[in-house]
Amino acid sequence: MSYYTRKQVLELLELDDGFLTSLLTEEIVVIDAPTAEVGEFSERMLERVRVAQNLVRDLEVNLAGAAIILRMREEMADLHHRLEDLAREIKRRS
């Protein structure tokens, strides 16, 4: 898995530092790298920042709304994976 520093996240997504600080303050993203040497943010957190940025900038969603949308998006992805696993298990038993 790749990890990114704060500076890399800001540059990759062309973000304002204040926006990233707001996402961290609201716990929409968290520093989740195993060590500071590899960076601060995982690919998963980078994706959360990207989606939050799009929601706020393009759809004018506030941070609280972005947090809810991100959580629901992840729950839907998890359900999708569970359904795929269930379908494979049913197929295997048939």
C-alpha positions in Angstrom: 0.0 0.0 0.0 1.2 3.5 -0.8 1.3 6.3 1.8 1.4 10.0 1.2 2.7 13.0 3.2 0.5 16.0 3.8 2.5 17.9 1.3 2.0 15.2 -1.4 -1.8 15.2 -0.7 -2.0 18.9 -1.0 0.0 18.9 -4.3 -1.7 15.8 -5.8 -5.2 17.2 -5.2 -4.3 20.9 -5.5 -5.8 21.5 -2.1 -5.7 24.4 0.2 -4.0 23.4 3.5 -7.0 24.8 5.4 -9.4 22.4 3.7 -7.2 19.4 4.7 -7.0 20.8 8.2 -10.8 21.0 8.3 -11.1 17.4 7.1 -8.8 16.3 9.9 -10.5 18.4 12.5 -13.9 17.0 11.6 -12.3 13.5 11.5 -13.5 13.0 7.9 -9.9 11.8 7.2 -7.3 10.6 9.7 -3.6 10.1 9.7 -3.5 6.4 9.3 0.0 5.5 8.1 1.9 2.9 10.3 4.9 5.2 10.7 5.8 8.8 9.9 8.6 7.6 7.8 6.3 6.2 5.1 4.0 9.2 5.1 0.8 10.2 6.9 -2.2 9.2 4.7 -3.1 5.8 3.1 -4.5 5.5 -0.4 -7.9 5.1 1.3 -7.6 8.4 3.0 -6.3 10.1 -0.2 -9.5 8.8 -1.9 -11.6 10.2 1.0 -10.0 13.6 0.6 -10.6 13.5 -3.1 -14.2 12.6 -2.8 -14.8 15.2 0.0 -13.1 17.8 -2.1 -15.5 17.0 -5.0 -18.5 17.0 -2.8 -17.7 20.4 -1.2 -16.4 22.1 -4.3 -18.6 20.8 -7.1 -21.9 19.9 -5.2 -21.6 22.5 -2.5 -22.1 19.9 0.3 -21.0 21.0 3.7 -18.4 19.0 5.7 -21.0 17.3 7.8 -22.9 16.2 4.7 -19.6 15.0 3.1 -18.8 12.9 6.2 -22.2 11.2 5.9 -21.9 10.6 2.2 -18.4 9.1 2.6 -19.6 6.8 5.4 -22.6 5.7 3.3 -20.4 5.2 0.3 -18.0 2.9 2.2 -20.9 1.0 3.8 -22.4 0.4 0.3 -19.0 -0.8 -1.0 -18.7 -3.2 2.0 -22.2 -4.5 1.3 -21.4 -5.0 -2.3 -18.3 -7.1 -1.4 -20.4 -9.1 1.1 -23.0 -9.8 -1.6 -20.3 -10.9 -4.0 -18.9 -13.3 -1.4 -22.3 -14.7 -0.7 -22.9 -15.2 -4.4 -19.6 -17.1 -4.8 -20.5 -19.3 -1.8 -23.9 -20.1 -3.2 -22.4 -20.9 -6.6 -19.8 -23.1 -4.9 -22.5 -25.0 -3.0 -24.6 -25.6 -6.1 
